[in-house]
Amino acid sequence: MSKKKKGKKPFQAPDNQDGGLSKKIIDIFKKQSDKSFDYKYVLDKLKIEDTKTRNKVIRLLGQLTAKGQLKHVADKKFQFDAEEDFHTGIIDMTSRGDAYVIVEDMEQDIYISNKNLNHALDGDEVKVYVFKKRERSKSEGEVISILTRNKTDFVGVLHKQEKFGFVVVASSKMYTDIFVPNDKMNDAKDGLLVKVRLLQWKDKDDSPKGEITEVLGVPGEHETEMHAILAGYGLPEQFPPEVEEFANGIDTKIHPSEVKKRRDLRDTLTFTIDPADAKDFDDALSFKKMDNGNFEIGIHIADVAHYVQPGTILDEEAYNRATSIYLVDRVVPMLPEILSNGACSLRPNEEKYTFSALFEVTKEGKVKSEWFGRTVTYSDARFAYEEAQYIIDSEDKHIPAEVSLSKKDYDVQPEIVEAVTTLNSLAKTMRKKRMQQGAISFDKVEVKFHLDEDNNPQGVYVKTSQDANKLIEEFMLLANRKVSEFIGKKKPKKTFVYRCHDEPKEDRLEALNTVVSKFGYNLNFQNRKDVARTLNTLLEDVKGKKEQNLVDTLTIRTMSKAYYSTENIGHYGLAFDYYSHFTSPIRRYPDVMAHRLLQRYLDQEPSASETEYEEKCKHSSEMEKLATNAERDSIKYMQVKYIQDQEETEFKGVISGVTDFGIFIEIIENKCEGMVRLKDISDDHYDFNEEHYAIIGRKTKKMYQLGDEVYVRVKKADLVKRTIDFELLGSVEEVAIESE
């Protein structure tokens, strides 16, 4: 927070000795702190007409100025005198109904009590006044004005009365329902899940007024909930008919005249490696041994920019979406199917237009030369990760039925076996070098579901990266890094779209250290390389232990969020000075922009507008965040759906979070997370101990701490709220003793 002016007393709300008149005056100036007003304006705002109160207002203006709460700025005009204590930030609501304001370049978030929110909602950009309470160490403030609403459309259940209704929003971060008058119901029925648009929220109203814009269906039904997840984030689902029509009219044939403009790589061994259930393949690898003993390795990316031209309704739709969305049971693509699964999908035995990065690589994994440009390629084969992994493990050309996509035995060309095994060896060398240079090794753990034909979860499993996944990842990283280096090092500076990742903040690292020290780990944060090295050691040490998922999750949360920008700061997590997204234009709009800009500079054209592209970068970052939240919500929904049929079932779990109202438990076998509420633990009254990340019984002194293994029973699973409530049975040790 900004320092006070020397000798100036901190602002304190005026007392009520004058019937609250001083506070009302201050509120007028505080809410428009950048403007000055005379006493006549104040009288008008307060609707004061009698002479006695008029004179009192004039006298109070002088007194408040003498106290340093107002300042005299012009003839008979006054202004609020604490401008340095105003900040602009983003509201981050808690589930308790209070909030924090996150201010850029401010180390400490500003706490806002519910009474001081003044109708601000989660994600809103607000102007906040900050004050200090002597008995509290944290910054606390009051929302003065809402600059921009984060969203005006919400999803919730409609509860109808005779002459009105109200919508209860499922989100724990929405602290109010939305009032809907009869003439704004649009024929919606009681008890249905609806989409409601916030129209206005008057100062004196307890709830905002809204209008129902869409009926989603019956709460708890699968399709309704999937639609609700997308609607809740304002994300699209179907393409507008005119966009589909435009896309279907695109010429997707391979023409000799266009091939002549490109480098022809159709005779070079090329193949794809993707998940078994993938429907679009936007990247392929090629491999060729050179006469000098080196290898020519190609990373070939679907040439989406060839089909998606600037200024078209197709491009506008792709930009607005900015990303594909991957829910548990469906994909909401950025591009219509004719492109995403057709013309731009590098399917086996088909010629395709591509944008390629070719590298001459030594046996030691060193890049000797590079080439970028538009190409035409032919994919000789398509492998699932499981098939590629079998080739890596066995170096055998014979793929057995149990791992093959076709579920039948088949033989792979010997040259492909050699290519896959050689690329794997090179990828391991390149990965090792990245780690030595300070990259952080996050092996992503993905929660996946076995779904039946009605999209009901029959099982939950965890998917981890193997060598085949890391092979693809390493060469995609190479292409992304080299493309951004190629442009980023040009003089004069060229506008480009970078994928940026800042260093973690010191306070977050210390918070992580505090948690992991409870498990016996000590972290060293002396310098940048020490941070990366010690985090990698931590992530390696926890593998296979009960606290692995907890520590992995906390470590990821410690990291700064990656984002898109034209201003390059490098990528801390990957230890790259230059990094971009180039390899997935079917599903990410920033990659489309990268393709366009790269071709622009290959054609020796002048630099593009930095302002224009920075705006597009910000939009892409925002849409990525929304899509990620929707994907997480769909996973949570499916976990609740899976667990709801197992009420009264006992599970072994690990305490994954501790709050003043309950403890979060993650079931070890299926990663489903739920809560044990403190009020539901019957053997004692438990208090939250923030220092030890634990709850402690007042009488028994029994402690349940972050990372402890416990047994729980499913108490309630709520599909609409996407929450799971557990009953605590006791620690693993306690349950073992009781069972003896």
N, C-alpha and C positions, 0 to 999 in steps of 0.2 A: 504494500500500500504506500502511496505517496506520503512523504513526511509533511508534518504540519508546519505552518509558518512559525517562525521563532516568536515565542511569547504568546502565541494564540492558544486559547483554551479549546479542548475538544468539544465538538458540538454535542449538546444534550437537549433532548426534547423539553420544551417549556412545560412548567408545572400547570396544574389546573386551578390555581388560586383565582384566576380571572374567568372561571367557567369554561376553560378550554379555548378561549378566544386567541391566545398567543399561538397555540398549536395549529389552529385553523389558518392563521396568517402565515405561519412558517410553511405549512403544507402547500399553500398557494405558490409561494416562491420556490419551494424545493422541487415541485413537479415541473417547473419551467425554469430551471436553474440558470439557463443561459440567457434569460431575458430580464429586463428591469421594468418595474411598474410603479406608478404613483399611488397615493392613498385612495384616489377616486376609483381606481381599478379594483383595489381590495374591497372597498365598500360595495361595489357592484357585484363582485363575486360572492360576497357574504350576504348580499341582499339586506344591507343595513341602511335605514333611512332616518332613524331618530337621531337627534343632535347629541344626546348624551353618549350613546354607543359610538357615534362618529368620532367624537373627541377622544374617546378611550382608544379607538383604533390608531389615531394619529399619535397618541402618547405611547402606545405599545410599539409602534414602528420605531420611535426614537429609542426606547428601552432595548429592543432587540438588536438595534444597530450598536448601541453602547456595549452590549454583551458579546459582540462579535458574531452574532448569528445572521445578521443582515449587514449589507454595506451600502453606503450612500454613493451612488455612481453618477448622478446628474442632478440637476435642479429638481428637487422634490421627488426623485425616483430612487427606488431601492432594488437590491438584488441579493439573492442568497449568497452567503459568504463562506462557501466551503467547496468551491469548484474542484479542488485537487482531490477531494474525497469521493468524486463521482467516477464510475467506471462503466464500461460497456462489456457485456459478456453473455454467456449462454446458460440458461437455466438447466440444471440437472436435478430432477426430482428424485426423492427417495420414496420408498414404499410407505413411509410413515406420514407423508403429507407435507414434510418440510423439504428444503432444497438447498443446493449450493449453486453459486454462480461461478462459472469457469471463465476467467479473464486471461487472455493471451498475455504472456510475459509477466504474469503475476504468480509468484511461487505458491501462495496459499489461496485456496478457493474461499469464497465468501459465503458464510452460512446465512440462510434466509429462513426464518420461522414461517409457519403457515400464515400467521396473521399479517406478515409483512410481504407476502407474495403479490398482493394487489392484483389478483386475477391472472398472473403469469402462469404459463403451463410449460411442461417439459419441452426443452429444445428451443424455447422462445429466445430471441435476442432482446436483451433488456438493458435499460440504464438503471444502475443501482447506486444508492448512497451508502457508504461504508462508515460505520462507527465502531467504537471499541467499548465493550462492557468490561469493567475492571475485574469482575469475578470470573471472566472467561478469557482464555488465551487466544482463541481463534477469532478471525475477523468475522464480524456480523454486520448485516446490512438490511436495507429495505429497497424493494423494487419501486422505482419512481415512475418509470414509464415502460411500456412494451413497444420496442422499436419494430420488430418483425415477428409475426406469429410463425412458429415452426410448421404448424399444420392447422388446418381448419376442418378437416374431415376425420371422423372418428368412427370406430366400430363398437357396437355394444348391443345389449338386449333391451328391447322396448317394453316398458311397463305402462300400460294404459289406465287412465282414470276416466271419469265421465266426460270431462271437458278439456283434458290435457293429458300429457304423458311425459315420461322422462326416460332417457336412455342411460343405462348403467354401463360404462365403458369397462371392458375386462382388464385393461392395463393397470398394474399396481402403481404406475406413476401418474395416473389420472385421479386427482383427489376430489373431483366433483362430478355429479351427474349432469346431464344436459336436458333442460326443460324444452318440451316440444308442445306448442299450442295445437289445438285440433286442426286448424287450417293449414298446418305444416306437416301433417301426418302422411299425406300422400297414400292413403288407404292401407297403411301398414297395420298388421294385426298384432295383438298383444302377445308377448312372449317370444317374438321372432328376433333373430339377429339382423341388425340393420346398419346401414351406413348413414351417419348424420353429419350435417355441415353446420358448424358454429357460425351463427349470424351476428350476434352482438352480446356483450356482457356489460350491462350498466353497473356503475359504481355501487349502487345500493342493492343490487340483486345477488342472492346467494349462489345462483347457478346461471350459466350462460343460456341464451335462447338459441335453439337450433331448428333445422329442417331436415326431415328424412329424405335422402336422395336415392336410396336403393335398399331393397329388401334382399338379404343374402340367404335366408332360409332358417331351418330349425337348428337351434344351438346344439352342438355335440355331434351332428351328422358330419360325416367325413368331408363331403364336397363343400358343405357350408363353411366348415372351419378352414379349409384350404383357401377358399375364396376370401374369407375374413382376414386371413394372414396377409394376403396381398393387398386387400382393400385398406387394411389398417395402416399400411405404410405408403398408401397412394401409388402402389405399383400396378402396372398394366397387366392384362392377361391375354386377351385376344387382340390381334392386329386389326386396325380399322380396315373395312373392305377395300377402300381406295388404295391402301398400301399393299395389300395382298394382290390386288389387280395389277398395280404397277410392277411388283416383283415378278409376277407370273408372265409379264410381257417382256422381260429382259431376255435378250439373246444369250443363251448359255452354251452355245456350240463352240468348239475349238476351230478357229479359222486360220488357214495358212498365212493370210496377210498379217494377222496378229502374231503368229508364231515367229515370223521373220523379224519382228521388233524385239524378240526376246532371246535369251540364251537357251538353246535346246539341250535339255538334260534327260531326255526320255530314254536314252540308252544306258544311263548310269543306274546302278543297283540302288533302288529306293524302297523303303518300307515304313510302315507306321506301327507304333506300339501305344496302345491306349487301354483304358478299362474295358472289361468284357462287355459291359452294357452300354458303351459309348455309341452314339448315333451320328456324331459329327467328328471328323478328323481334320483338325486345322493345322497339324504339323507332321512332317515326315523327315526321316534321316536318309541320307545317301552316303555310300562308302565306296572308295576306290583307292587301290594301292598305286602309288606313284613310282616311277622308275628310280628315283633317288632314295627309295626306302621309306619316305614319308607317306602320309595318308591325306587324300582329299576328302574332307567331311563336309557334307552339305546339310544345312538346316533349312527346310523348305516350308514356307508358310502360305496358306491359302491367300490368293490375291483378292481379298474382299474389296479393296479400294477400286479395283477394275470395274466391279459391278455397282458398288455403292458410290455414286457420284455426288459431289457437293451441290447443294441447291435443289435436290430432288426431295419428294415427300418420303422416299425410302431413307435417305440420309437423315432427314429431320427426325423420323421415328427412331432410327438407330441411336441418334444422339440423345434424344429424350430418355430412352431406356438406359443407354450407356453401358449396360451389362446384361448378360443372361442371368436368370435366377434359378437356382437349383434347390427346389423343395424335395422332400423325401420321396414323393411319388410322381414327380413331374418336373419338366424343365420349361421355364418360360423364356423362350429364346430372344436374343436381341434382334435377330434377323428372321424373316419368313423362311419356312421350311425349304422352299425351292432353292434357296441359297445355303442355309445352314446345314441341311442334310443332303443337298444336291450339288449344285455347281461349285460351292466352296468347300466341299468335303472331299478330302484326298482319299477317296475310296480305292480299294485294290483293283488293278487291271483297268484303270481309267486315266486318260490324259487330263491334266488340269493346269490352269494358269496359276503360277505361284510367284512369291517374292522370296528370294533366297539369299542366304549368307553362306558363302563357301570359304573354307579355311584349309590351308595346308598345315598339318599338325605332325610334329615329330613323334617318335615312339615314346618320348619322355613327356608328351602332353603339352609341348610348347608350340604356340601358334607362330608360324613363320610368315604367312601372308594371308590376306583376306580379300574378298570380293563381294559386293552387294549389288543386287539388281533383279529385274523381272525375268522370270524363266517360264518354261513349260516343262512339266515333269510327268512321269508315269510311275505309279506305285505298283511294285511287283508283288507285294504281300502285305497282309494286315495281321498283326499279332496282338493278343491280349497280354496284359502284364504277366499273367500266370504262365503263358506259353514262352514268353521271352525269358522269364525266370528259370524255367525248366532247361532252356538252351544254355543259359549261363551256368547253372549248377551241374549239368551233365555233359555239356559240349557235344551233345548227341543230336543228330539230324532227325531222329525218329521221335515224334511227339505222340505220347500215348493218349488214349481217348479220355482218360480222367482229367486231363488238363487242357485238352483242345477245345477251341470254340465250337467246332462242329460235333464234338463228343464222339469223334471217330479218329482212329490212328491215321497219321499221315507223315510223310517225310518232307523235310525242309531242304532247300538247295544248300549244298555245302558252303557256297560263297556267302550265304546269309548267316549261317552258323559262325563262320569266321568273322563276318562283319559285327555281329552282335557281341561275340566274346571279346573282340579287339576293342570295340567301343566301350564295353564295360570296364575293361582294364584301363583305358585312357580316362574314363569318367572318374574312377577311383583315384587316379593320380591327380587329376584336376581338383577333385574335392579335398584331398589331403592338403594340397597347396593352399586352397581357400581357407581351410581351418587354421593353417599356420600363419596366414596373413590377418587373422582376427575375425573370421566369419563365425557366426553362432549356429550350432547344429540343432535345429528343431526338427525332430522326427515326428511329423504330424500323426496324431491318432484320430481316426475318423470313426464316428459311430454310424453303423449301417444297419439296415433292417431287412429281414426276409419277409416279403409281402406276398399275400395270396392274391388271387385274381380280383378281389374286391378291395385291395389295398389295406387289408388288415394285417398288422404286424404279427408274424408267427415266431419271430426270434430276433434277437439283437446280437450283433457281433462287432468287434473292433477291428478296423483295417489299419495296418501299419505299412510304412514304405519298405520295400525290399530293393535289391540291387537294380532290378529292371526299372522300377520307378525312379531311382536316383540317377540311372543312366540317362533317361529322357530329361530329367530335371537339369542335369549338369550341362547338357548341350543346349537346352533352351536358355539357361543362364548365360552361356557363352555368347549366343546370338544377341541376347538382350544387352549384354555389357558392351560387346564390340560395336554394335550399331550406335549406341549412345556415345561411346568414345569417339567414333568416327565423326560424328557431328559436333559433340561437345568440345572437342579440341580445335575446331576450325576457328580461324581468325579472318575477319572479325566475327564476333559471336553470332551464332545462328539460333533462332527460336526453335525449341524442340520440347517434346513432352517427356519429362523424366519421372521415374518412380523413385520417390525420396523417402528416406527413413533416417530420422534423427537419433542421436545418442539418447540412452535412457537418462531420466533425471535422477540426480543424486538421492533425493528423498525416497524415490521409489525403490532404488537399489538397497537403501538402508532398511526400508520396510520389508523387502524380500529377505534380507539377511536376518532380520529379527525373527521371521517365521521359520526359515529353514534351520536356524540355530537350535530350535526346539527339537529337531531331529538329529542334531549332532553335526551339522555341516557348518563350516566356516568359510566365508567368502572374502576375497581380496579385491578391492576396488581402487588400487593405487593409480592406475592409468588405463587408457583405452584397451591396450592389449591384455592387461591383467583382468579387466572386466570380462572380455570375451573368453579368455582362457579359463577363468574361474567358473563362469556360467556353463561352459562346455563340460568341465569336470563335474560340476553339480548334476547336469542332465545325464551324464554317463553313469555317475554313482547311484542315482535313484532308479535306474532301469531294473524292472522286475520287483521292486520293493513296494510295500503297501502305499507309500506316500508318492509314488511316481506321478500319477495323474494330477494330484494336487500340486506338486512342485512344478511340473511341466506347465500347468495352467497359470500358476502364479508368476512363473518366469516370463511367459508370453505376455501377461498383463503388465509386467514391469516395463516391457519394451514400449517405445513410442509407436504411434500408429503410422503406418506407411500411407503416403498420399501422392497425388499427381501434381506436378508444378513445372512451369517453364524455368524456374530458378533452381538450378542444380545444387544440392548439398551432399550428394552421394547417398549410398545405402549402407547404413551402419551394420545391420544384421548380416549382410552378405559380404561386408568389407570391400565394397566396390566404390571407387571414386565417381564412376559414371554408371548409371543403370537406367533402363527404360523397359517398357512392355511392348514387345514387337511380335510375339509368337502366338497370340490368340485373338486375331481380329474377328473371328466368328462370334466370340462371346464378350469381347471388351472393346469399347469404342476408342479408348486411348491408343490401342494398337493400330486401329485404322488411321488415326491421326499421325502416328509414328511412320506408317507406311507412306502416307501422302507427303509428309515433310522430308523423309529420306529421298523419295523420288524427285521432289522439288530441288533438292540440293545436288543430287546426281545430275540433274539437268542444268545445273549452274544458274538457277533462278535466285533472285534476291531473298533475303530472310523474310519469313512470314511475320504477321503482326503478333507481337508478344502479348499485348493486351487481350486480343481476341482468343488466343490459345490458353492464356491463364484462366480466363473465365470458363472455358470449356474444361480445363483441368479441375477446377473447383466443383463444377457440376458433376463430373465423372466421379470424383472422390465422394461426394455426397450420395450419389446413387449407389455406389459400391457399398457404402455403410448401410443403407436401407436394405439392399439385397441380402447382405450378410445377416442382418437382424431377422429378416423374413426366413432365411434358411435355418437359423437357430430356433426360431419359433416353431417351424415345422418339425424339427427334430424333437423339441420338447413336447409338442402335441403327440407325436407318435410314441414317445416314451410313456406318456401318461396313458395313451390308448393301450399300449402293451401291458402296463402294470395294473390297469383297472380290473382286469380279470383275475388278478392275483391278490385281492384283498384278503387279509388274514394270513397271507404267506409270510414266513420269516426269511429275512435276508441278512447277509453279512455286508456291512458297509464301512466306509471311512468318513470321519467328520471332515467335510470340505469347506465349511464356513461357520463362523460363530458370530452371533449378533446379540443385542440386548433383548430380543424377543424370541429367539430360538436358535437351534443348530441345524445346519444343512448336512445331510447325509448322502453320499454317493454310493450306490450299490456296486460292489466290486465286480460282479459277474456281468452286469449289463449296462453300467454307467448311468443308470437312471438316478436323478437327483431329486430329493424331496426334503421336507422340513419336519423336525420335531419341535413343536412349540413349547416354550418353557412352562406355560400354564398347564400343559398336558402331562408333565412329568410329576408323578404322584408321590414318590418316596421322600421328597424334600422340596424346599423352596430354593430355587437356584438363582444366583446372581451372575451377571456377565462380568468377567474379568478381562478388560481390554488388553492389559499388559501381557497376560499369558495366553491370549486367544483361547479362552476357556470359559466354562460355566462352573460355578462351585456351589455345592450345597451348604446352606447356612448351618444346619445341625450336623450332618454327617461329614462335612468337608470333602465329600466326594467330588472329584474333578473330571470333567469331560473336556478334552483339549483337542485343538486342531490336529488332524492326522491320526487320532485314536481310532482303532477299529471297534465297532459296536455291532450289536444285533438289533434289527428293527423289524417291525411288522407293518405291513401296508394298512393304513387306517382309512384313507379316503383318496381317491383320484378324481380330480375335477377337470373334465375335458374342456369346458368353456373357459375356465380360468388358467388352464394348463398348469395346474399345481398338483403336487403329491404331498399328502400328510402322512407321516410315519408315527408309530408308537414306539418309544424307546424301551427295549427289553433289557439293556444293560451292556456293559463292556464285554469283550470276548472272554476275558478272564472270569468275570462274574457269571456269565452264562455257562461257562465250562464247569465251574464249581457247583452250580445249582443242578447240573445234569448228572453229576457223579452220584 
